[in-house]
């Protein structure tokens, strides 16, 4: 596997997700504390600001279909095409997000997973998309995993 930093010049991530009712979806994420970029928000789409360089474009299904004319939109309540995973700065923040999700009408998708150095939970939004919220403390990652990561990185660099 080759790694080429010059070929990878992406500066922002926009995850596009189909939604059934844009207003309800925006209300849900607003209750979680998220903001929307009004420059990219209208009756067909809302730009959910996750961080300075990460966004989720919430597109009404009819509009989303324009981007994939030869494919069907999966029903996220019964199928999964992707998991959106977001890290937090603290372990406590993971639990706070889930509390907000439940209060806003979402549901916990999976119970907490605690590996000591990594802690995460998952929720399902009102459209059925699964979001994983996690915290990692790289300083307490097991040595075996750190050593494996070093070996893999070394192999990637030597293959360039």
Buried (B, 14 or more C-beta within 10 A) or exposed (E): EEEEEEEEEEEEEBBBBBBBEBEEBBEBBBBBEBEBEEEBBEEEBBBBBBEEEBBBBBBBEEBBBEEEEEEEBEEBEEEEEEEBEBBBEEBEEBBBBBEBBEEBEBEEBEEBEEEEBBBBBBBBBBBBBBBBBBBBEEEEBEEEEEEEEEEEEEEEEEEE
